C-alpha cells in the first residue's frame, strides 16, 4: 500500500489500491484494519473486503509451437 498524507481535511477523500493474492482456500471474508487519530484519540475500524476469486491458473508443460497456437486461438 502507498503511504498517505498524515492529515486529511474534512470532506476530503483518498483512494488506496489493494492487490490481493489468494494462496489458499478461505471461509471467512478477508478484512483490513484502518487505524487513525481523531481529536488525539486513537481509532480503529475493521472493514470486510469484497474480494472475489476471478482467475484460476493450472501449470502446464508445452513447447513454443503449442504455446503460440493456443495464444492465437485466444483472439478468435
C-alpha positions in Angstrom: 0.0 0.0 0.0 1.1 3.5 -0.7 1.8 5.9 2.2 -0.9 8.6 2.6 -0.6 12.2 3.9 -0.7 12.4 7.7 -3.6 14.9 7.7 -6.8 14.6 5.7 -9.1 17.7 5.5 -12.8 17.4 6.4 -14.8 16.1 3.5 -11.7 15.0 1.5 -11.3 11.5 0.1 -8.3 9.4 -0.7 -8.2 6.2 -2.7 -6.0 3.3 -1.8 -5.5 0.4 -4.2 -5.0 -3.0 -2.7 -3.8 -6.1 -4.6 -4.6 -9.4 -3.0 -3.4 -12.9 -3.9 -5.3 -15.9 -2.7 -2.7 -18.6 -1.9 -5.1 -21.0 0.0 -8.8 -21.6 0.5 -10.6 -19.4 3.0 -14.0 -19.4 4.6 -14.1 -16.1 6.4 -14.3 -12.8 4.4 -10.9 -11.1 4.3 -10.7 -7.9 6.2 -8.4 -4.9 6.7 -7.9 -2.7 9.7 -7.7 1.1 9.5 -6.1 3.0 12.4 -6.1 6.8 12.8 -6.2 9.6 15.3 -9.3 11.8 15.7 -9.1 14.6 18.2 -5.9 12.9 19.5 -7.9 9.8 20.3 -6.8 6.5 18.6 -9.5 5.0 16.4 -9.5 1.6 14.7 -12.1 0.4 12.1 -12.1 -3.0 10.5 -13.6 -3.4 7.1 -14.6 -6.6 5.3 -13.1 -6.7 1.8 -15.4 -7.6 -1.1 -12.9 -10.0 -2.7 -13.9 -12.5 -5.3 -11.8 -15.0 -7.0 -11.8 -14.4 -10.7 -8.7 -16.1 -12.1 -7.6 -19.7 -11.9 -4.3 -21.0 -13.1 -3.0 -24.5 -13.6 0.6 -25.1 -14.7 1.1 -27.0 -18.0 4.1 -28.0 -20.0 4.2 -27.2 -23.7 6.7 -26.3 -26.4 6.8 -23.0 -28.1 4.8 -24.2 -31.1 1.9 -25.4 -28.8 2.0 -22.2 -26.8 1.7 -19.9 -29.8 -1.0 -22.0 -31.3 -3.1 -21.6 -28.1 -2.2 -17.9 -27.9 -3.5 -17.3 -31.4 -6.8 -19.1 -30.6 -7.4 -16.7 -27.7 -8.0 -13.9 -30.2 -10.7 -15.9 -32.0 
